[in-house]
Amino acid sequence: MKRRRTTLLTIAALLGAALTALPAGPAAADEVEQLKNGTFDTTTDPWWTTANVTAGLSGGGLCADVPGGTANRWDAAVGQNDVTLVKGESYRFGFKASGSPGGHVVRAVVGLQVAPYETYFEVSPQLSVSGDTYTYTFTSPVDTAQGQVALQAGGSADGWRMCLDDVSLLGGVPPEVYTPDTGPRVRVNQVAYLPSGPKNATLVTDATAKLPWRLRNAGGATVAHGWTVPRGVDVSSGQNVHSVDFGAYHRAGRGFTLVADGETSRPFDIGTSAYERLRLDSLKYYYTQRSGIAIRDDLRPGYGRAAGHVDVAPNQGDSDVPCQPGVCDYRLDVTGGWYDAGDHGKYVVNGGIATWELLSTYERERLARTGESDRLRDGTLAIPESGNKVPDILDEARWELEFLLKMQVPDGQPLAGMAHHKIHDEQWTGLPLLPSEDPQKRELHPPSTQATLNLAATAAQAARLYRPYDRAFAARALTAARKAWSAALAHPDMYASPSDGTGGGTYDDTDATDEFYWAAAELYLTTGERQFAHYVTASPVNTADIFGPLGFDWGRTAAAGRLDLATVPSRLPGRDKVRRTVVEGADHYLATLKSQPYGMPYAPDGNVYDWGSSHQVLNNAVVLATAYDITGSSRYRDGAVQSMDYILGRNALNISYVTGYGEVDSHNEHSRWYAHELDPNLPNPPHGTLAGGPNSSIQDPYAQSRLQGCVGQFCYIDDIQSWSTNETAINWNAALARMASFVADQD
């Protein structure tokens, strides 16, 4: 799980010198109202402002003149401290607000007024000149008498005026019931089914007996028909459902719909062109995630932006980054790489698994019977390196690889050869915030065994794949991989701290057995050396059952080594058994898929959907796809292909989790620069961006306010503020690219 914390991030402690008290006056509160004087009838007391805000009574409310030129929302704020919150109690948070000129965004937060300034609820509405009333319900996760309500209004280039009235935090109210609009009860892959592939849908209905269905073409004519199969109550959604199989229809076309039980599905195609687009779009995502380079608008219209973290104010830059206090006494140039997710951090452990999956996507295209490496040739991704006679996917992956190499501890230093775990801001930043406008100090975090082995694995893999195009880079990568391997052997249990989560995710992990296996596998496949073969075959995970319900991820990397050992030619002793274990894992996922009425190879224990569940579905499908590459058996191919249906709309919420694909799609993912929901001048995420998807733990305040008591697939909301269900991440998109490429090859 990707553990994160979010904070209020005020400019200073909220009782400190940065705040200016407003004029004193009487206050009133009743037994359930937690705020004092939210109506501003005769005074503004006890509301405070930051020192740069001038505020007072006007028109029966509080009006604040917000200065221009601030970088962050919290640089200019109005708020009230000493608010009492009771754990488990529901509150209705409401206010009237207007902005002049219109279009400005205010970040309204309920949180902790002292360090670590945690946020318990937040929203960011865009204000109009005429004003609107906003009301939200949430449940407090804590008991505290040091709560705070704040309206944060900074981050604008120009000054503006914000007016507030009827600010209320009412305790003891019933939780708001959130009912998502799931559209028609016939759930389909809203993008496309392959002409020769499986075609399945799910019908939500109270009926217990079979029902007739009809497949209609774009002209409304019925082209196929049959009967549904009742499946009973689906545990992943709590719905009573039927399955529909229309795989016998093979004719390609556009605008098909499926009709059953008086409902008509959203439209879909039968064809392969959508997957060819998705193959490229999911890979083009990485260019706009790049750090350290200006994103060209001619290459990505609407996504052009200044380079981030290149030592241009207000950035403090990545070219001369110090360690956290007490960690080291040197500084490193760690420019480049991809921003990990919706924040500005860069993490070796997540960068490693993401890079591996992109490189393995390319390697599969070269080795598999249905691979088409020409589809990922030079010029396919429209990136600055296009035209250099190197496949674009390798150019894109190299942008991250160069960063990973920079994270290695230099020779002559303690822990030389190890890799720093991560680099990110000293404190959390808010939304929205372009990379070039991030003012935070950047810090290197301590080296870890897992980060070092991620470097060893990906650099070793790179050494074999880049050799035909750049022998010098391949040699440099292999040297770094060997050095990292030796350093990890010397320091096998240096783990990231689970408490190191201020300013960035922790990515903590207390077992490096899987990373050692993965790194040894990649070093063996590249060098053929006996020492690495011995390490692989002696590893306790070499032929163990590693294909669990949640699949592989940055914290479960043994499958990365296993899949490559099974598919990249070698003379590894016992390789046939390794290949059999992959097929056995695929059999498990295929059985899971068949047992799920929504047809996905994912059934987490206790129906507890994990953080980033959408990419876990896809990575389980990767195992199915690999079993097909090993055996040629169509049942694995069909299982892998069918797994895409869930991602593209055949799910309980009837939503495609890929931006730009499907009639209803996720497009408000949590990101500081794909933040159109908060700032109309910024874009939504680019087409081909995968949303994290349902997460039963709903760690963020916004999801907690809307999704309490959610069941499995319903633990998701397409809102930029829901970082636990709706973030974007480089490893998640790598899984999408891998599977989109596989499905595109099956034409």
Salt bridges, closest charged atoms under 4 A:
ASP65 OD1 - ARG161 NH1 2.79
GLU118 OE2 - ARG5 NH2 3.42
GLU122 OE1 - ARG107 NE 3.05
ASP166 OD2 - LYS96 NZ 3.15
ASP261 OD2 - ARG185 NH1 2.90
GLU263 OE2 - ARG185 NH2 3.81
ASP269 OD2 - ARG254 NE 3.45
GLU276 OE2 - ARG279 NH2 3.18
GLU276 OE2 - ARG375 NH1 2.22
ASP298 OD2 - ARG296 NH2 2.76
ASP318 OD2 - LYS346 NZ 2.88
ASP318 OD1 - ARG442 NE 2.84
ASP320 OD2 - ARG331 NE 3.07
ASP340 OD2 - LYS2 NZ 2.73
ASP340 OD2 - ARG4 NH2 3.75
ASP343 OD1 - ARG4 NH2 2.77
GLU363 OE2 - ARG464 NE 2.89
GLU365 OE2 - ARG279 NH1 3.54
GLU365 OE2 - ARG364 NH1 3.53
GLU372 OE2 - ARG375 NH2 3.17
ASP374 OD2 - ARG377 NH1 3.58
GLU385 OE1 - ARG290 NH2 3.04
GLU396 OE2 - ARG290 NE 3.03
GLU402 OE2 - ARG398 NE 3.03
GLU402 OE1 - ARG476 NH2 2.93
ASP411 OD1 - LYS483 NZ 3.19
ASP425 OD1 - ARG442 NH1 2.95
ASP438 OD2 - HIS309 NE2 2.81
ASP438 OD2 - HIS344 ND1 3.55
ASP438 OD2 - ARG442 NH1 3.94
GLU443 OE2 - LYS441 NZ 3.69
ASP470 OD2 - ARG398 NH1 2.94
ASP500 OD2 - LYS422 NZ 3.89
ASP500 OD2 - HIS445 ND1 2.66
ASP508 OD1 - ARG3 NH1 3.16
GLU522 OE1 - ARG464 NH2 2.81
GLU529 OE2 - ARG482 NH2 2.48
ASP553 OD1 - HIS615 NE2 3.11
ASP564 OD2 - ARG464 NH2 3.78
ASP587 OD1 - ARG635 NH2 3.13
ASP629 OD2 - ARG364 NE 2.77
ASP638 OD1 - ARG637 NH1 3.02
GLU663 OE1 - ARG266 NE 3.65
ASP665 OD1 - HIS667 ND1 3.71
ASP718 OD2 - HIS667 ND1 3.58
GLU727 OE1 - ARG4 NE 3.26
ASP745 OD1 - ARG279 NH1 3.07
ASP745 OD2 - ARG364 NH1 2.89
